[in-house]
Amino acid sequence: MTDPAMETVDSFGMTAERQFAEVWSRTALSDRERRLLLLGLLVGQGFDEMTDVQLDAALRTGDLTEPELREMVIFLTHYAGWIRGARLNGQVEELIERVRRSRPAGDPPDRDGQAGSIR
């Protein structure tokens, strides 16, 4: 058994986690609105790895549906540029395919009635 006093403490990680939790728990914006803002920022700045994480979270939590993710690609491409838009399109399509493959057969359609979407 490890003595708690001898364990390494990730104080930065604990502080960051608490701050993010506080920011995401505020009530003026919904999680969906926060996710859209964050995705726009990440795409605009070219933070592809974090974009992947947030796209996955958006689809799996139901914050955004497949059609909404695809519409976001069209919209952001015009503002973030064609290169970033093409990258985002690839990220979205890869995510949709990966999530569809992992879904059990017979899952119900999403809130927009799209068969095969993940909730």
N, C-alpha and C positions, 0 to 999 in steps of 0.2 A: 504494500500500500504506500502511496506517495504522500508525504507530509505536505499539506496545503501551503504551508509557508515556503516550501521549496519549489513550488510550481511556477513556471514562467507565466506572467500575466500579460496579455495583449491589451494593454490599456488603450492604445490607439484604436484597435478594432472594437473594443467595447464602447468607447466614446462615439465612434463613427456610427455604430449600429444604433445606439440610443438616439443620436441626432437624426438619422434617417427615419427611424420609427416615429419620432416626434413630428417631423415634417410631413410624413405620409398620413399621420393620424389627424391632422387638422381638418376642419369641416368645411371650409370655404370652397374647396374644390373637391370633386369626386376623384376616386382612384383613376377612373377612365380619363378624366381631364388632365390629371397629373401625368399619366402615361403618355398621352398625346403630346403634351408640352415637352416631356423628357425625350421622346423619340425624335421630335423635330430638332431639338438641340443636338442630340447625339449624331443624327444624320448630317446636320449642317456643319458640325465640327469634324466629321469623318471618323468618329469613334466606333469603328465597325464591331469590335468585340463586345462592347457594352450595348450596342444596338441589337446584336444577336440575343443577348440576355433579356433585354426589355421586350423584344418582339415575341420571344418564347413566353415570357410572363403574360404579355397582353393577350395572346391567343389562349393559353391554358387557363387563365383566370376568367376569361369571357369579357375582359375589358374591351377587346376588339375582335370582330369576326373576320373570317377569311375575306369576304367582300370589302370590309372596311380597311383591312391591311392593304389590299390591292389598290383601293382608292387613295390611301395615304401615299403609296408609291407614286401614283400619277401626280398628286398635288405637290409632294416634296421635290420631285424631279424638276419641276419648273422653278423652284426657289433655291434648291441646293446644288443644282447643276446636273447635267446629263450623266457624268461619270459616277457621281454619288447615287443618282437615281437608278442607274443600271446595277450598281452594287446592291442597293436596297432591294431592288426587284429580285435579284438572285437570292438574297437572304430570305425574303418573304416566301418565295416559291419553294426553296429548300426546306424551310420550316414547315410549311403546309404539308408537303409530301412526307416529311419525317413524322409529323404528328398523326397524319392519316394512317400511315403504316403501323403505328403503335396502338391505334384505337381498336378495341374489340369490335368484331362484326356486329351489326345491328344497332349501333348507337343511334339515338334520335338526332334529327337535324337541329341546327343551332337556332337562336332566337329570330333569325331572319328567314328561317325556313330552308336554309341551304343544306341539302343532304351532304353528309360527309364532313361537316365542319366540327371542330372540336370545341367543347364548352369547358 
